[in-house]
Structures are given as C-alpha cells and as structure tokens.
Amino acid sequence: ILGAHLIGPHCEETINLFAMAIKTKMTISDLRTMVFSYPTMASDLTYML
C-alpha cells in the first residue's frame, strides 16, 4: 500500500487503519483477513480493497 485517499463521513476512523497498514508494511491480504467490529466504518474496509 503506497497511500490512501478517503472522502466522506467518518473517514477519520478509516484513514487511521490505512496509516497503520502503511507504517507496518501490511499487504492487502493482511488487511482482508482482519476482523472488525460491526457496524462501524472500519468493517467496510474489506469492500474498499
């Protein structure tokens, strides 16, 4: 992951996940296997990838 741009409501929650993924050099596969609480904006992360 080289970067991320998000526009919309509650982006401040989701962008932190991308920042963590970039800092820790996570792959897309790593992000897809993560489990998030539901319903939150973070739970939609797997649909964005």
C-alpha positions in Angstrom: 0.0 0.0 0.0 1.6 3.3 -1.1 -1.2 5.6 0.1 -4.9 6.2 0.7 -7.4 9.0 0.0 -10.8 9.0 1.5 -13.7 11.4 1.2 -16.9 11.2 3.1 -18.4 10.9 6.5 -16.4 9.2 9.3 -13.2 9.0 7.1 -11.1 9.9 10.2 -11.8 6.5 11.6 -10.9 4.5 8.5 -7.9 6.5 7.4 -6.1 5.5 10.6 -6.3 1.9 9.6 -4.6 2.7 6.3 -2.0 4.7 8.1 -1.3 1.8 10.4 -1.1 -0.6 7.4 1.4 1.6 5.6 3.5 2.1 8.7 3.7 -1.6 9.5 4.0 -2.6 5.8 0.9 -4.7 5.8 -0.3 -6.2 2.5 -3.8 -6.2 1.0 -4.1 -9.8 2.0 -3.3 -8.9 5.6 -6.0 -6.3 5.7 -8.6 -8.6 4.1 -8.1 -11.1 6.9 -8.6 -8.6 9.7 -11.8 -8.8 11.7 -13.5 -5.5 12.6 -16.4 -4.8 15.0 -19.8 -4.4 13.2 -21.4 -1.9 12.4 -18.5 0.5 12.0 -17.0 2.3 9.0 -13.9 0.1 9.5 -16.0 -3.0 8.9 -16.4 -1.8 5.3 -12.7 -1.7 4.7 -12.6 -5.1 3.0 -15.1 -3.9 0.4 -12.7 -1.0 -0.4 -9.8 -3.2 -1.2 
